[in-house]
């Protein structure tokens, strides 16, 4: 009895000490997350100013500070050993430990130096086409809009100029990321990153194959339509993007005026009950080396949008998409920094795309842009066709990246062209255009999130249409905010989709939408009649 009594007395002293230790670790987690929030605000402000053209700035010092804070080995050991009862604390711990591994890899000083060189080259690059030197936006506009087929070819081939400048740097970055991942994990960098983003590798490739195979007849019909309406014997890579702008060229430039972009965004937000003048969001239009971005400087407090100087509908598409990101960052309602910042990436892309897809609703086009019923129909039909092409192009981009990380020393031009020829049905002519995609250098293993994000957006849109009809109003906006735009990382991607739409994420709604392209193939309208 004396022994048991002594043991009980001992436990009485131990338990309070154990409880206090848990509380101490939780307090340290709170403080560390607040510190990280301040550091990341500095990082995003710096990246924003670099994108605006400040070539003298570098985000490397703040990245090194982030790495130092999150790599406190004693705290990481204590955090792993803690026995938290609170499920939210357990979720935050998992996110922090994953963030620590990610930071040790991506904020490695040697890697950040290479990535900075890649980004600086992309920002300053001017593409030589004939006697002219073009920005990225100008080059993109030339490929997408020039009626001169030879000029389009020259502009498309000019994309190889960035591969000559950056290709080997990107290969070096891939190899170094793999080395760092093998040191801090037991996985390839690409596998670790995909899991961190909330998607399993096998499931992703299954979705890709479902989308490709189940829409193959529609895509072949699209290629045949291109050949017929462009009056060409063979569809070339420089024809693919041009075809879609040619469908709307007679009214696109007149109705979709970039100078009116932000006013149109605010008008669209107003339909949903979102007052963008009261949200902590601002927008600028500048020349960028990428399509556009929203910067989550401080979630709920400070968000900045940069839109590239594109023209026509593509400008509005990218601006509406960036605004969807900004709404998510502005409306985020989670109790800690990592719960706000470490959402599943495809979910964030899906919320951005929910806004972009509104651009292709006939009722929105008629109200915002003054289109006729026939013009609105053409816009919706054109987007259905273009979406099918862009998804296949993005899946090819993503599959190239996964295979490149599996063996970075292979011939990356041959790899890229083989995969894209299969998915796009076009001869790539051996052109080394692969490095034109800026994501390979600065945002690795991101591209698949655009495809999965499209699935997210279609599933959410289907649910909102079911509940509120296709003319979304303030009630729809309230639902979107409560179920989706306010959500971060407390739940998994499937958990959020289950709660918000009634089922886990599926490719079903995206594939069903793409099947609507059958009616577009059957259309008797042609370029000449428009």
C-alpha positions as a printed Julia matrix, in Angstrom:
530×3 Matrix{Float64}:
   0.0    0.0     0.0
   2.87   2.35    0.79
   4.28   1.73   -2.71
   0.95   2.49   -4.41
   0.51   5.56   -2.27
   3.94   6.84   -3.24
   3.18   6.18   -6.9
  -0.1    8.1    -6.74
   1.62  11.03   -5.03
   4.3   10.94   -7.75
   1.66  10.97  -10.52
  -0.11  13.88   -8.85
   3.08  15.92   -9.27
   3.94  14.59  -12.73
   0.54  15.21  -14.37
   0.39  18.95  -13.66
   3.95  19.27  -14.94
   3.01  17.34  -18.11
  -0.07  19.51  -18.61
   1.96  22.68  -18.14
   4.54  21.38  -20.63
   1.78  20.88  -23.21
   0.49  24.41  -22.55
   4.0   25.78  -22.91
   4.46  24.1   -26.29
   1.05  25.38  -27.43
   2.0   28.93  -26.39
   5.3   28.59  -28.25
   3.38  27.43  -31.34
   1.11  30.48  -31.09
   4.08  32.84  -30.82
   6.0   31.16  -33.64
   3.01  31.36  -35.98
   2.62  35.08  -35.22
   6.31  35.59  -35.97
   5.98  33.68  -39.23
   2.97  35.8   -40.2
   5.1   38.96  -39.84
   7.99  37.44  -41.79
   5.74  36.22  -44.6
   4.15  39.66  -44.83
   7.64  41.02  -45.46
   8.31  38.29  -48.0
   5.13  38.97  -49.98
   5.67  42.75  -49.9
   9.16  42.21  -51.3
   7.96  39.81  -54.01
   5.23  42.28  -54.93
   7.73  45.11  -55.37
  10.07  42.86  -57.37
   7.19  42.03  -59.72
   6.55  45.77  -60.07
  10.07  46.08  -61.45
  12.39  46.83  -58.51
  15.45  44.87  -59.68
  17.53  45.83  -56.64
  15.36  44.03  -54.11
  15.86  40.46  -52.93
  13.62  38.25  -50.79
  16.54  36.02  -49.82
  17.16  37.7   -46.4
  13.56  37.21  -45.27
  13.55  33.63  -46.61
  16.64  32.93  -44.49
  14.86  34.43  -41.46
  11.83  32.2   -42.08
  14.11  29.18  -42.35
  15.82  30.07  -39.06
  12.53  30.49  -37.17
  10.9   27.32  -38.43
  14.04  25.16  -38.12
  14.32  25.35  -34.32
  15.16  21.66  -33.8
  14.42  21.62  -30.05
  10.96  23.08  -30.63
  10.32  20.68  -33.51
  11.26  17.74  -31.23
   9.03  19.0   -28.42
   6.17  19.63  -30.84
   6.39  16.11  -32.28
   6.38  14.62  -28.76
   3.46  16.68  -27.44
   0.21  14.82  -26.69
  -2.44  17.36  -27.67
  -6.06  16.48  -27.0
  -7.45  19.43  -28.95
  -7.93  18.32  -32.61
  -7.24  21.87  -33.82
  -3.88  21.85  -32.06
  -3.1   18.48  -33.62
  -3.98  19.88  -37.04
  -1.78  22.94  -36.47
   1.1   20.71  -35.34
   0.85  18.62  -38.51
   0.85  21.76  -40.65
   3.83  23.23  -38.79
   5.95  20.1   -39.08
   5.15  19.86  -42.79
   5.91  23.56  -43.21
   9.26  23.04  -41.49
  10.26  20.33  -43.98
   9.06  22.44  -46.91
  10.98  25.49  -45.69
  14.21  23.58  -45.16
  14.02  22.52  -48.81
  12.71  25.59  -50.59
  14.52  28.23  -48.52
  17.91  26.58  -48.89
  20.31  29.46  -49.65
  21.81  27.83  -52.73
  18.38  27.08  -54.16
  16.96  30.55  -53.5
  19.98  32.07  -55.28
  19.28  29.99  -58.41
  15.55  30.76  -58.31
  16.27  34.46  -57.93
  18.47  34.38  -61.03
  15.73  32.54  -62.96
  13.09  35.07  -61.91
  15.29  38.06  -62.66
  15.94  36.73  -66.18
  12.23  36.2   -66.75
  11.39  39.7   -65.49
  13.89  41.43  -67.75
  13.53  39.2   -70.82
  12.56  40.84  -74.11
  11.74  38.47  -76.96
  13.16  39.27  -80.39
  10.58  38.83  -83.16
  11.78  40.25  -86.45
  13.06  43.74  -85.77
  11.04  44.15  -82.58
  11.67  43.24  -78.95
   8.53  42.21  -77.09
   7.55  41.79  -73.44
   5.99  38.52  -72.39
   2.49  40.03  -72.58
   3.17  41.37  -76.08
   4.52  38.01  -77.21
   1.48  36.21  -75.77
  -0.85  38.68  -77.49
   0.96  38.15  -80.82
   0.53  34.37  -80.68
  -3.1   34.65  -79.62
  -4.28  37.5   -81.85
  -2.1   38.09  -84.92
  -4.0   37.2   -88.14
  -0.62  36.76  -89.89
   0.17  33.06  -89.53
   3.86  33.52  -90.26
   4.11  36.22  -87.61
   2.36  33.93  -85.1
   4.9   31.22  -85.87
   7.81  33.6   -85.31
   6.3   34.74  -82.01
   5.68  31.16  -80.85
   9.22  30.09  -81.78
  10.6   33.12  -79.93
   9.52  31.45  -76.69
  12.61  29.27  -77.02
  14.74  32.32  -76.26
  13.96  32.04  -72.54
  14.9   28.35  -72.6
  18.33  29.28  -73.97
  18.73  31.77  -71.12
  17.14  29.82  -68.23
  16.92  26.15  -69.21
  20.07  24.96  -67.45
  19.29  27.03  -64.36
  15.88  25.35  -64.1
  17.52  21.93  -64.5
  19.96  22.82  -61.68
  17.05  23.9   -59.48
  15.25  20.6   -60.13
  18.31  18.55  -59.2
  18.97  20.58  -56.06
  15.33  20.29  -54.94
  15.56  16.52  -55.34
  18.78  16.41  -53.31
  17.27  18.5   -50.53
  14.08  16.43  -50.48
  16.06  13.2   -50.17
  17.91  14.73  -47.21
  14.83  15.91  -45.31
  12.28  13.29  -46.48
  12.28   9.82  -48.02
  10.54  11.01  -51.2
  11.2   12.74  -54.49
  10.61  16.48  -54.27
   7.63  16.21  -56.62
   5.93  13.5   -54.53
   6.44  15.39  -51.27
   5.12  18.62  -52.78
   2.02  17.02  -54.25
   1.08  15.43  -50.93
   1.68  18.76  -49.17
  -0.8   20.35  -51.56
  -3.51  17.93  -50.5
  -3.49  15.53  -53.48
  -2.23  11.96  -53.76
  -0.15  11.08  -56.83
  -2.21   8.08  -57.97
  -5.49   9.98  -57.61
  -4.14  12.91  -59.59
  -3.03  10.77  -62.52
  -6.39   8.98  -62.47
  -8.17  12.33  -62.75
  -5.88  13.4   -65.6
  -6.63  10.21  -67.52
 -10.36  10.51  -66.9
 -10.4   14.05  -68.26
  -8.23  13.2   -71.27
  -9.85   9.93  -72.29
 -13.46  10.9   -71.63
 -13.16  14.07  -73.74
 -11.01  12.66  -76.55
 -13.86  12.64  -79.15
 -14.65  16.27  -78.31
 -11.01  17.3   -78.65
 -10.56  15.54  -81.98
 -13.7   17.31  -83.15
 -12.17  20.61  -82.07
  -8.99  19.95  -84.09
 -11.08  19.13  -87.15
 -13.07  22.3   -86.67
  -9.83  24.3   -86.43
  -8.54  22.81  -89.68
 -11.78  23.6   -91.44
 -12.34  27.14  -90.17
  -8.71  28.26  -90.33
  -8.41  26.74  -93.83
  -5.2   24.85  -92.99
  -4.1   21.33  -93.84
  -2.49  20.84  -90.46
  -3.08  22.55  -87.1
   0.19  23.91  -85.74
   1.01  25.02  -82.18
   0.8   28.68  -83.23
  -2.76  28.1   -84.49
  -4.16  26.68  -81.25
  -4.36  29.84  -79.14
  -5.17  32.09  -82.1
  -8.24  30.09  -83.07
 -10.17  31.03  -79.94
  -9.53  34.76  -80.2
 -10.49  34.61  -83.87
 -13.94  33.41  -82.85
 -14.63  36.65  -80.97
 -12.35  39.17  -82.68
 -15.17  41.14  -84.27
 -16.47  42.35  -80.87
 -13.88  41.28  -78.29
 -11.58  44.29  -78.47
 -14.53  46.67  -78.53
 -16.4   45.21  -75.55
 -13.62  43.84  -73.31
 -11.59  46.99  -72.6
  -8.78  46.49  -70.04
  -9.07  50.07  -68.77
 -12.54  49.17  -67.49
 -11.31  46.01  -65.76
 -11.43  46.97  -62.09
 -14.8   48.7   -62.45
 -16.22  45.5   -63.98
 -14.74  43.41  -61.16
 -16.41  45.64  -58.56
 -19.69  45.44  -60.44
 -19.48  41.63  -60.49
 -18.6   41.54  -56.8
 -21.6   43.73  -56.06
 -23.92  41.1   -57.55
 -22.7   38.73  -54.84
 -22.85  41.29  -52.05
 -19.08  41.83  -51.99
 -18.06  45.5   -51.71
 -14.51  45.52  -53.04
 -14.05  49.12  -51.9
 -14.43  47.88  -48.32
 -12.34  44.73  -48.65
  -8.56  45.18  -48.05
  -7.75  44.67  -51.74
  -6.08  46.86  -54.37
  -5.15  46.23  -58.02
  -2.5   47.44  -60.47
  -1.91  46.64  -64.16
   1.77  46.2   -65.09
   4.07  44.25  -67.42
   4.74  40.89  -65.77
   6.7   37.75  -66.6
   3.69  35.7   -65.49
  -0.07  35.79  -66.07
  -0.98  37.75  -62.93
  -1.18  37.22  -59.18
  -2.8   38.05  -55.87
  -0.44  38.58  -52.92
  -1.75  37.48  -49.47
   0.37  39.95  -47.54
  -1.79  39.78  -44.4
  -4.86  37.54  -44.57
  -7.98  39.61  -43.97
  -5.99  42.85  -43.76
  -3.86  43.49  -46.86
  -4.12  41.86  -50.3
  -2.67  43.14  -53.56
  -3.52  42.13  -57.14
  -1.23  42.5   -60.16
  -2.76  42.1   -63.63
  -0.62  41.67  -66.73
  -1.07  43.92  -69.76
  -2.99  41.42  -71.83
  -5.8   42.4   -74.14
  -9.4   41.38  -74.65
 -11.06  38.57  -72.76
  -7.8   37.02  -71.61
  -7.11  40.16  -69.57
 -10.48  39.87  -67.87
 -10.12  36.11  -67.38
  -6.85  36.54  -65.51
  -8.11  39.57  -63.57
 -11.28  37.79  -62.45
  -9.17  34.77  -61.49
  -6.79  36.89  -59.4
  -9.81  38.55  -57.79
 -11.08  35.12  -56.72
  -7.76  34.57  -54.94
  -8.04  38.01  -53.35
 -11.56  37.29  -52.07
 -10.26  34.1   -50.45
  -7.35  35.92  -48.8
  -9.59  38.81  -47.68
 -12.41  36.64  -46.28
 -10.27  33.97  -44.61
 -11.63  33.23  -41.15
  -9.32  30.77  -39.41
  -7.83  31.14  -35.89
  -4.09  30.91  -36.66
  -1.64  31.85  -39.39
  -0.91  28.35  -40.69
  -4.61  27.53  -40.73
  -5.06  30.62  -42.91
  -1.99  30.16  -45.09
  -1.65  26.39  -45.59
  -4.97  25.62  -47.33
  -4.91  22.95  -50.01
  -3.53  24.72  -53.07
  -6.08  23.28  -55.57
  -8.87  24.59  -53.31
  -7.46  28.13  -53.54
  -7.13  27.79  -57.32
 -10.71  26.54  -57.47
 -12.01  29.57  -55.58
 -10.1   31.82  -57.97
 -11.61  29.99  -60.93
 -15.16  30.27  -59.55
 -14.88  34.01  -60.24
 -13.18  33.54  -63.63
 -15.92  31.18  -64.82
 -18.53  33.85  -64.18
 -17.0   35.73  -67.12
 -18.47  33.1   -69.44
 -22.05  33.16  -68.15
 -24.32  34.78  -70.77
 -26.29  36.75  -68.17
 -23.05  38.22  -66.77
 -21.69  39.13  -70.21
 -24.9   40.84  -71.22
 -25.07  42.86  -67.98
 -21.38  43.74  -67.52
 -20.2   44.06  -71.13
 -23.37  44.88  -73.05
 -23.13  41.85  -75.33
 -26.02  40.77  -77.49
 -27.61  37.38  -76.87
 -25.71  35.96  -79.87
 -22.39  37.45  -78.76
 -22.87  36.04  -75.25
 -23.57  32.63  -76.78
 -20.37  32.83  -78.82
 -18.35  33.75  -75.71
 -19.76  30.78  -73.74
 -19.23  28.36  -76.65
 -15.7   29.63  -77.3
 -14.77  29.17  -73.65
 -16.06  25.59  -73.63
 -13.75  24.8   -76.52
 -10.81  26.77  -75.17
 -11.16  25.22  -71.71
 -10.8   21.76  -73.21
  -7.59  22.82  -74.98
  -6.17  24.63  -71.95
  -6.82  21.71  -69.61
  -5.0   19.33  -71.93
  -2.15  21.81  -72.29
  -1.87  22.22  -68.51
  -2.02  18.47  -67.9
   0.81  18.06  -70.41
   2.78  20.83  -68.67
   2.26  19.1   -65.33
   3.13  15.6   -66.55
   6.31  16.98  -68.12
   7.29  18.44  -64.76
   6.74  15.18  -62.88
   8.8   13.25  -65.44
  11.51  15.91  -65.43
  11.9   15.62  -61.66
  12.08  11.84  -62.0
  15.15  12.27  -64.26
  16.36  15.89  -64.59
  19.36  14.97  -66.78
  17.26  13.74  -69.69
  16.58  15.77  -72.86
  13.91  18.08  -71.49
  13.01  19.53  -74.88
  12.32  16.06  -76.3
  10.34  15.09  -73.2
   8.21  18.23  -73.27
   7.49  17.96  -76.99
   6.61  14.24  -76.81
   4.03  14.78  -74.08
   2.56  17.91  -75.65
   2.28  16.31  -79.08
   0.27  13.49  -77.51
  -2.07  15.73  -75.54
  -2.47  18.56  -78.09
  -2.32  16.64  -81.35
   0.21  19.08  -82.8
   3.83  18.71  -83.98
   6.14  20.74  -81.71
   8.86  20.83  -84.43
  11.65  20.17  -81.94
  11.37  23.73  -80.57
  12.85  24.26  -77.11
   9.89  26.25  -75.76
   9.47  24.4   -72.45
  11.04  27.02  -70.17
   8.53  29.65  -71.33
   6.32  28.36  -68.52
   7.56  30.42  -65.54
   6.15  27.96  -62.99
   8.98  25.47  -63.55
  11.49  27.84  -62.01
   9.65  29.81  -59.35
   6.58  27.71  -58.42
   7.43  24.03  -58.89
   4.73  21.34  -58.76
   1.98  23.95  -58.98
   0.54  23.28  -62.43
  -1.63  20.31  -61.47
  -3.45  22.61  -59.05
  -4.92  24.53  -62.0
  -6.51  21.32  -63.32
  -7.73  20.15  -59.92
  -8.83  23.72  -59.22
 -11.01  23.59  -62.34
 -12.63  20.47  -60.89
 -13.2   22.31  -57.61
 -14.72  25.31  -59.39
 -17.08  23.22  -61.52
 -18.28  21.23  -58.51
 -18.88  24.38  -56.44
 -20.6   26.15  -59.35
 -22.88  23.15  -59.88
 -23.91  23.2   -56.21
 -24.54  26.96  -56.16
 -26.57  26.73  -59.39
 -28.67  23.98  -57.78
 -29.39  26.07  -54.7
 -29.76  29.58  -56.15
 -30.16  29.24  -59.93
 -27.71  30.46  -62.55
 -28.2   34.16  -61.78
 -26.13  34.34  -58.64
 -27.14  36.99  -56.11
 -26.34  38.08  -52.57
 -27.66  34.82  -51.14
 -25.28  32.89  -53.4
 -22.46  35.2   -52.35
 -23.23  34.61  -48.67
 -23.18  30.85  -49.24
 -19.87  31.03  -51.12
 -18.34  33.11  -48.36
 -19.52  30.89  -45.5
 -18.79  27.52  -47.08
 -15.72  28.26  -49.19
 -14.07  31.71  -49.25
 -13.71  31.84  -45.45
 -12.16  28.37  -45.27
  -8.47  27.6   -44.87
  -6.56  24.55  -43.69
  -8.64  23.39  -40.72
 -10.19  20.76  -43.0
  -8.79  18.74  -45.88
  -9.8   19.49  -49.46
 -12.24  16.56  -49.48
 -13.62  17.65  -46.12
 -14.38  21.16  -47.34
 -15.93  19.86  -50.56
 -18.02  17.32  -48.63
 -19.34  20.0   -46.27
 -19.89  22.57  -49.01
 -21.23  20.46  -51.88
 -22.36  17.21  -50.25
 -19.67  14.98  -51.81
 -15.86  14.64  -51.97
 -13.99  16.16  -54.88
 -14.75  14.47  -58.21
 -13.92  15.04  -61.86
 -17.53  14.29  -62.8
 -18.82  17.87  -63.08
 -15.85  19.06  -65.12
 -16.12  16.14  -67.56
 -19.89  16.65  -67.9
 -19.3   20.31  -68.71
 -16.68  19.47  -71.32
 -19.11  17.07  -72.96
 -21.18  20.15  -73.74
 -18.53  20.88  -76.36
 -20.33  18.31  -78.52
 -23.01  20.89  -79.19
 -20.29  23.4   -80.06
 -18.84  20.98  -82.63
 -22.27  20.64  -84.18
 -22.67  24.39  -84.52
 -23.06  25.5   -88.1
 -21.5   28.89  -87.37
 -18.01  29.59  -88.69
 -15.34  32.24  -88.55
 -16.5   33.79  -91.79
 -20.09  34.12  -90.57
 -18.93  35.96  -87.46
